[in-house]
Amino acid sequence: MLLFSTFGRYLTKRFTRAILSVFTTFFFLIGTLDFVELMRRAGDSPIATTPRIVQLALFRAPAVAEQIFPFAALFGGMFALLTLSRKLELVVARSVGVSAWQFLQPAAVVAGVVGLVSIMIYNPLAADLKRKATALETRLFVRASGKSGAPQEIWLRQRSVDGQAVIRAAAALPEEDGLSQATFFVFNPDGSFKERIDAKQAVLRPGHWELTDARAISGSEEPQNYTHYVLATTLEPEQLRQSFTPPDAVGFWSMPAVIDRTQRAGLDTTPYELRYQSLMARPLLLIAMVLVAASVSLRFFRFGGVTRLVIGGVAAGFVLYVATQLSEELGSSGIVNPIVAAWLPAALGTMLGALALLHQEDG
């Protein structure tokens, strides 16, 4: 098998070096641009010193750079194959009977391993750093300036012994597990409407919500005002924090537990299921990118037309990436099953890349 031969190990090193070089270059550019933007914003915050801004940029960069793994596989694969072709190394390999499918084995293995490492090691680290970046950014730019930040409503759903409730809040309380300007739409166990409760703030305690300055409105009684009001709940503090934590801030290994807790609380698990399946499909997506790169990078330089093929390969890679994002949007909206939305672009990209190679190669 070529993969374990001397030539196979040589190709493995070339592909690994090319993919990691492209990823490192993009990572550096992302970190630099983000640092410049953060320095521009630092003028509004007296505590946003340069060391803090550098720390924030380093915390934010891994999560943003995670999106470029497919492009690292595409551009790295194209660069490695074009270099081998320009130096006639692929010509020599073909002359001794090595087919394209054989010398693409190392590339596919490298792409798959990079994908596995990215979801098992890189993703949990990036997710943890993103959570720290969010907390640091809030401390530097929101609390320090005295602003409340961009308005963003929070919607939750809970189950309890009293039935279900839909919760709407203006924001999360920064210092404890709670919500500000919260509205509870409470339903009876049979699904009929019971009451609406508006509260200045709602703090989550073990087994119940503690509402402050609440006003209860129902269809059978006059509106009642309460200084303190207690409402049963099965939500836990971790579930509450998770409900306004974006899926990309949850690490790969933590995702199954988060999905299980969210499902038991009666909340929507679609975004987390989609994110989990997308991570699982990433190795296959990177392999698809390598096949796309190979379909436009195996032409001999002396035949000409290499530039046009390279442009076509870049365009095909971007189309595949856009298709992946579109599929994920359909999955997050509930139109498409999360498993289908996550795996379909990678599977189609792999099959189309293999089909293009079959059209060009004799096997």
C-alpha positions as CSV (number, residue, x, y, z in Angstrom):
1,M,0.0,0.0,0.0
2,L,1.4,3.4,-1.1
3,L,0.4,5.1,2.2
4,F,3.1,3.2,4.2
5,S,5.8,3.3,1.6
6,T,8.7,5.8,1.4
7,F,6.9,7.8,-1.3
8,G,3.7,7.7,0.7
9,R,5.4,9.1,3.8
10,Y,6.9,11.8,1.7
11,L,3.5,12.8,0.3
12,T,2.0,12.7,3.8
13,K,4.6,15.2,5.0
14,R,4.0,17.4,2.0
15,F,0.2,17.5,2.4
16,T,0.4,18.0,6.2
17,R,2.9,20.8,5.8
18,A,0.8,22.5,3.2
19,I,-2.5,22.3,5.0
20,L,-1.0,23.5,8.3
21,S,0.8,26.3,6.6
22,V,-2.3,27.6,5.0
23,F,-4.3,27.4,8.3
24,T,-1.5,29.1,10.2
25,T,-1.4,31.9,7.7
26,F,-5.1,32.5,7.9
27,F,-5.1,32.3,11.7
28,F,-2.4,35.0,11.8
29,L,-4.4,37.2,9.5
30,I,-7.6,36.7,11.4
31,G,-5.9,37.5,14.7
32,T,-4.2,40.6,13.3
33,L,-7.3,42.0,11.8
34,D,-9.3,41.3,14.9
35,F,-6.7,43.0,17.1
36,V,-6.8,46.1,14.9
37,E,-10.6,46.3,15.2
38,L,-10.5,45.8,18.9
39,M,-7.9,48.5,19.3
40,R,-10.3,50.9,17.4
41,R,-13.0,50.0,19.9
42,A,-10.7,50.4,22.9
43,G,-10.9,54.2,22.7
44,D,-14.4,54.0,24.3
45,S,-13.3,52.0,27.3
46,P,-10.8,53.3,29.9
47,I,-9.8,49.8,31.1
48,A,-9.2,48.3,27.6
49,T,-5.4,48.3,27.8
50,T,-3.2,46.9,25.1
51,P,-2.4,43.7,27.0
52,R,-6.1,43.1,27.6
53,I,-6.8,43.7,23.9
54,V,-4.1,41.2,22.9
55,Q,-5.5,38.7,25.3
56,L,-9.0,39.2,23.9
57,A,-7.8,38.9,20.3
58,L,-6.1,35.6,21.1
59,F,-9.2,34.3,22.8
60,R,-11.4,35.2,19.9
61,A,-9.2,34.0,17.0
62,P,-9.4,30.2,17.5
63,A,-13.2,30.2,17.2
64,V,-13.2,32.4,14.1
65,A,-10.3,30.5,12.5
66,E,-12.2,27.2,13.0
67,Q,-14.3,28.1,10.0
68,I,-11.3,28.1,7.7
69,F,-10.4,24.4,8.0
70,P,-12.2,23.5,4.8
71,F,-10.3,26.2,2.9
72,A,-7.0,25.1,4.5
73,A,-7.7,21.6,3.1
74,L,-8.7,23.0,-0.3
75,F,-5.8,25.5,-0.7
76,G,-3.3,23.3,1.0
77,G,-4.2,20.3,-1.2
78,M,-4.0,22.5,-4.4
79,F,-0.6,23.9,-3.4
80,A,0.9,20.5,-2.6
81,L,-0.4,18.9,-5.8
82,L,0.6,21.8,-8.0
83,T,4.1,21.8,-6.5
84,L,4.5,18.1,-7.1
85,S,3.2,18.5,-10.6
86,R,5.5,21.4,-11.4
87,K,8.5,19.5,-10.2
88,L,7.4,16.5,-12.3
89,E,7.3,14.3,-9.3
90,L,3.7,13.2,-10.2
91,V,4.9,12.5,-13.7
92,V,7.6,10.1,-12.4
93,A,5.0,8.5,-10.1
94,R,2.6,7.9,-13.0
95,S,5.4,6.5,-15.1
96,V,6.0,3.7,-12.7
97,G,2.3,2.8,-12.5
98,V,1.1,4.9,-9.5
99,S,-2.4,6.1,-10.2
100,A,-4.0,9.3,-9.0
101,W,-6.1,7.3,-6.5
102,Q,-3.0,5.9,-5.0
103,F,-1.0,9.1,-4.4
104,L,-4.2,10.8,-3.1
105,Q,-4.4,8.3,-0.3
106,P,-2.0,10.3,1.9
107,A,-3.9,13.5,1.1
108,A,-7.2,12.0,2.1
109,V,-5.8,10.5,5.3
110,V,-4.1,13.8,6.3
111,A,-7.4,15.6,5.7
112,G,-9.3,13.1,7.7
113,V,-6.8,13.2,10.6
114,V,-6.8,17.0,10.6
115,G,-10.6,16.9,10.7
116,L,-10.6,14.6,13.7
117,V,-8.0,16.6,15.5
118,S,-10.0,19.8,14.8
119,I,-13.1,18.4,16.4
120,M,-11.6,16.4,19.3
121,I,-8.9,18.8,20.5
122,Y,-9.1,22.1,18.7
123,N,-12.9,22.6,18.9
124,P,-13.2,22.2,22.7
125,L,-10.2,24.5,23.2
126,A,-11.7,27.1,20.8
127,A,-15.1,26.9,22.5
128,D,-13.7,27.4,26.0
129,L,-11.6,30.4,24.8
130,K,-14.7,31.8,23.1
131,R,-16.6,31.8,26.4
132,K,-13.7,33.5,28.1
133,A,-13.6,36.0,25.2
134,T,-17.3,36.8,25.6
135,A,-16.9,37.4,29.4
136,L,-13.8,39.5,28.9
137,E,-15.4,41.5,26.0
138,T,-18.4,42.3,28.2
139,R,-16.2,43.4,31.0
140,L,-14.1,45.7,28.8
141,F,-16.6,47.2,26.5
142,V,-20.1,46.9,28.0
143,R,-19.7,47.3,31.8
144,A,-16.8,49.7,31.6
145,S,-18.7,52.0,29.3
146,G,-22.0,51.8,31.3
147,K,-23.9,50.6,28.3
148,S,-26.3,47.7,28.2
149,G,-25.0,46.3,25.0
150,A,-27.0,45.4,21.9
151,P,-30.6,44.5,22.8
152,Q,-31.3,40.8,22.3
153,E,-34.4,39.1,23.7
154,I,-34.1,35.8,25.3
155,W,-36.8,33.1,24.8
156,L,-37.0,30.0,26.9
157,R,-39.5,27.2,27.5
158,Q,-39.8,25.2,30.6
159,R,-41.8,22.3,32.1
160,S,-42.9,22.0,35.7
161,V,-45.5,20.4,37.9
162,D,-47.8,23.3,37.1
163,G,-47.5,22.8,33.3
164,Q,-45.5,24.5,30.7
165,A,-44.4,28.1,30.4
166,V,-42.9,30.2,27.7
167,I,-40.4,32.8,29.0
168,R,-39.4,36.1,27.3
169,A,-36.7,38.3,28.8
170,A,-34.9,41.5,27.8
171,A,-31.5,40.2,29.0
172,A,-29.7,37.9,31.3
173,L,-28.7,39.2,34.8
174,P,-24.9,39.6,34.6
175,E,-24.1,38.7,38.3
176,E,-26.4,35.7,38.9
177,D,-28.5,33.1,37.2
178,G,-31.5,35.1,36.3
179,L,-33.3,37.3,33.8
180,S,-34.3,41.0,33.7
181,Q,-37.6,42.3,32.4
182,A,-39.0,38.8,32.2
183,T,-42.5,37.7,31.1
184,F,-43.8,34.3,31.9
185,F,-46.7,32.8,29.8
186,V,-47.9,30.0,31.9
187,F,-50.1,27.1,30.6
188,N,-52.1,24.4,32.4
189,P,-51.1,20.8,32.0
190,D,-53.8,20.4,29.4
191,G,-52.3,23.1,27.3
192,S,-54.8,25.9,28.1
193,F,-53.6,29.4,29.0
194,K,-53.4,30.0,32.7
195,E,-51.8,33.4,33.4
196,R,-49.2,35.9,32.3
197,I,-46.6,37.2,34.8
198,D,-44.5,40.2,34.2
199,A,-41.5,40.7,36.5
200,K,-38.7,43.3,36.8
201,Q,-36.3,40.4,37.3
202,A,-36.4,36.6,37.8
203,V,-33.7,34.7,39.7
204,L,-33.5,31.0,39.3
205,R,-33.4,29.1,42.6
206,P,-33.4,25.3,43.1
207,G,-36.8,24.2,41.9
208,H,-38.4,27.6,41.4
209,W,-38.1,31.1,40.0
210,E,-38.0,34.0,42.4
211,L,-39.7,36.9,40.8
212,T,-39.4,40.5,41.9
213,D,-42.0,43.3,41.4
214,A,-44.3,40.9,39.6
215,R,-47.7,41.5,38.0
216,A,-49.9,38.4,37.3
217,I,-52.7,38.6,34.8
218,S,-55.2,35.8,34.1
219,G,-58.6,35.5,32.4
220,S,-60.5,34.6,35.6
221,E,-59.2,37.2,38.1
222,E,-58.2,40.8,38.4
223,P,-54.5,41.6,37.8
224,Q,-52.5,41.2,41.0
225,N,-49.2,42.9,42.0
226,Y,-46.6,41.0,44.1
227,T,-43.4,42.2,45.6
228,H,-42.2,38.6,45.5
229,Y,-43.6,35.8,43.5
230,V,-42.5,32.1,43.3
231,L,-43.0,29.9,40.2
232,A,-42.1,26.3,40.0
233,T,-39.5,25.1,37.4
234,T,-37.4,22.1,36.5
235,L,-34.6,24.3,34.9
236,E,-31.2,24.1,36.4
237,P,-28.6,27.0,36.5
238,E,-26.5,25.2,33.9
239,Q,-29.5,24.8,31.6
240,L,-30.3,28.5,31.9
241,R,-26.8,29.6,31.1
242,Q,-26.7,27.2,28.2
243,S,-29.9,28.6,26.8
244,F,-28.2,31.8,25.9
245,T,-24.9,30.3,25.1
246,P,-24.4,29.9,21.3
247,P,-23.8,26.4,20.0
248,D,-20.3,27.3,18.8
249,A,-19.4,28.1,22.3
250,V,-20.0,24.5,23.4
251,G,-17.2,22.0,22.9
252,F,-17.5,18.8,21.0
253,W,-17.2,16.5,24.1
254,S,-19.7,18.6,26.1
255,M,-22.3,18.7,23.3
256,P,-24.1,15.3,24.0
257,A,-24.7,16.2,27.6
258,V,-25.9,19.7,26.7
259,I,-28.3,18.2,24.2
260,D,-29.6,15.8,26.8
261,R,-30.1,18.5,29.4
262,T,-31.8,20.8,27.0
263,Q,-34.1,18.1,25.8
264,R,-35.1,17.1,29.3
265,A,-35.9,20.8,30.0
266,G,-38.3,20.9,27.0
267,L,-36.1,23.4,25.1
268,D,-35.2,23.4,21.5
269,T,-32.2,21.3,20.8
270,T,-32.0,21.8,17.0
271,P,-29.1,24.3,17.0
272,Y,-27.0,22.1,19.2
273,E,-27.8,18.9,17.3
274,L,-26.9,20.6,14.0
275,R,-23.6,21.9,15.4
276,Y,-22.8,18.4,16.8
277,Q,-23.5,16.7,13.5
278,S,-21.6,19.4,11.5
279,L,-18.6,18.7,13.7
280,M,-19.0,15.0,13.1
281,A,-19.1,15.6,9.3
282,R,-16.1,17.9,9.2
283,P,-13.5,15.1,8.4
284,L,-15.6,14.0,5.4
285,L,-15.9,17.7,4.3
286,L,-12.1,18.1,4.4
287,I,-11.7,15.0,2.4
288,A,-14.2,16.4,-0.1
289,M,-12.2,19.6,-0.3
290,V,-9.0,17.6,-1.1
291,L,-10.8,15.7,-3.9
292,V,-12.0,19.0,-5.3
293,A,-8.4,20.3,-5.1
294,A,-7.1,17.1,-6.8
295,S,-9.6,17.4,-9.7
296,V,-8.1,20.8,-10.7
297,S,-4.5,20.3,-9.8
298,L,-3.3,17.2,-11.6
299,R,-3.0,18.7,-15.0
300,F,0.6,18.7,-16.3
301,F,2.1,22.2,-16.6
302,R,3.3,21.7,-20.1
303,F,-0.3,21.2,-21.3
304,G,-1.2,24.7,-20.1
305,G,-4.5,25.9,-18.7
306,V,-3.4,25.4,-15.1
307,T,-4.5,28.9,-14.0
308,R,-8.0,28.5,-15.3
309,L,-8.3,25.1,-13.6
310,V,-7.0,26.6,-10.3
311,I,-9.6,29.4,-10.5
312,G,-12.2,26.8,-11.2
313,G,-11.1,24.8,-8.2
314,V,-11.3,27.8,-5.9
315,A,-14.7,28.6,-7.2
316,A,-15.9,25.0,-6.7
317,G,-14.5,25.0,-3.1
318,F,-16.4,28.2,-2.3
319,V,-19.6,26.8,-3.8
320,L,-19.3,23.8,-1.6
321,Y,-18.7,25.9,1.4
322,V,-21.7,28.1,0.6
323,A,-23.8,25.0,0.1
324,T,-22.7,23.8,3.5
325,Q,-23.7,27.1,5.2
326,L,-27.0,27.2,3.3
327,S,-27.7,23.6,4.4
328,E,-27.0,24.5,8.0
329,E,-29.3,27.5,7.8
330,L,-32.1,25.2,6.6
331,G,-31.3,22.7,9.4
332,S,-31.3,25.4,12.1
333,S,-34.7,26.7,10.9
334,G,-36.1,23.2,11.2
335,I,-36.8,22.8,7.4
336,V,-34.3,20.0,7.0
337,N,-33.3,17.3,9.5
338,P,-30.1,18.3,11.3
339,I,-28.4,15.1,10.4
340,V,-29.2,15.5,6.7
341,A,-28.3,19.2,6.8
342,A,-24.9,18.5,8.3
343,W,-23.9,15.4,6.3
344,L,-25.4,16.1,2.8
345,P,-23.0,18.8,1.6
346,A,-19.9,16.8,2.7
347,A,-21.3,13.6,1.1
348,L,-22.2,15.3,-2.2
349,G,-18.9,17.1,-2.3
350,T,-17.0,13.8,-1.9
351,M,-19.0,12.1,-4.6
352,L,-18.7,15.0,-7.0
353,G,-15.0,15.3,-6.4
354,A,-14.6,11.5,-7.0
355,L,-16.7,11.8,-10.2
356,A,-14.5,14.6,-11.5
357,L,-11.4,12.5,-10.9
358,L,-13.0,9.5,-12.6
359,H,-13.7,11.6,-15.6
360,Q,-10.0,12.7,-15.8
361,E,-8.2,9.6,-14.7
362,D,-8.0,6.1,-16.1
363,G,-7.7,4.6,-12.6
